[in-house]
Amino acid sequence: MRVLISEDDDMPRKLLARVLKESGYEVVETVNGTEACGILQQPDPPKLMILDWMMPEMDGPEVLRRVRAQQTDRPPYIIMLTAKDEKDHIIAALAAGANDYLTKPFDSGELVVRVEVGERLVEMQLRQHEQRAHAQCARVDADLRMTELQEALAAKGEELRRALAEQYDLAARLLVVREEEREAIARELRESFGQYLAELQVDLMWVDRHLQTSMVPDRTMLDGKFTGMLRLIERLTDQIHKIRSSLYKGV
């Protein structure tokens, strides 16, 4: 992990850098607050900083205020380094935004321990950031999936609506076709059977008049009429069979 040291005094700065390098940290050194702010504004800045209280150009509390004013989801972990060990100064450092403090002259072991604590907190913050990012991606994916499902459901609903409309239209047309078939059958029955029935009715009326007016019925004429009526009945029966067969074929 990279650690930014901002200290204008060469001796403590070099000692800080040596102890941290020996503990495996990569060190970036600055001698005033202006340089420190510039480094923190660069892409991928150090996430842990040791900041001296008294510095030229810009002191530590002012650097703290500027850093904390920046909108970021991964703010740096800042340890305030000061020779002022009074309680009021410590409170002021923490109130300005410091995460921890270390008084000068510092103990090397205490320095490493406090930096390790800051490193763990930075790593925890990074994991939380990654978890939030993953959660956000999951929510976006879930929203997209939900949108896709809603669109698919709407499409299926539209398909169902069209299918029902087509079914209703087909049922209506089927009723029309059936009605037309009924009318055609009735018309065919009238045209096919009407003539035979009319002829049968004429022959029956002739037989009736003949029997009522003749003292001695003419057997030969009656036989001829009956034979003709039987032929008509046979033709009528054949026509009925033909119509019935055509109806079965149409089913």
Buried (B, 14 or more C-beta within 10 A) or exposed (E): BBBBBBBBBEEBBEBBBEBBEEBEBEBBBBBBBBBBBEBBEEEEBBBBBBBBBBBEEBBBBBBBEBBBEEEEEEBBBBBBBBBBEEEEBBEBBBEBBBBBBBBBEBEBEEBBEBBEBBBEBBEEBEEEEEEEEEEEEEEEEEEEEEEEEEEEEEEEEEEEEEEEEEEEEEEEEEEEEEEEEEEEEEEBEEEBBEEBEEBBEEBEEEBEEBEEEEEEEEEEEBEEBEEEBEEBEEBBEEBEEEBEEEEEEEE
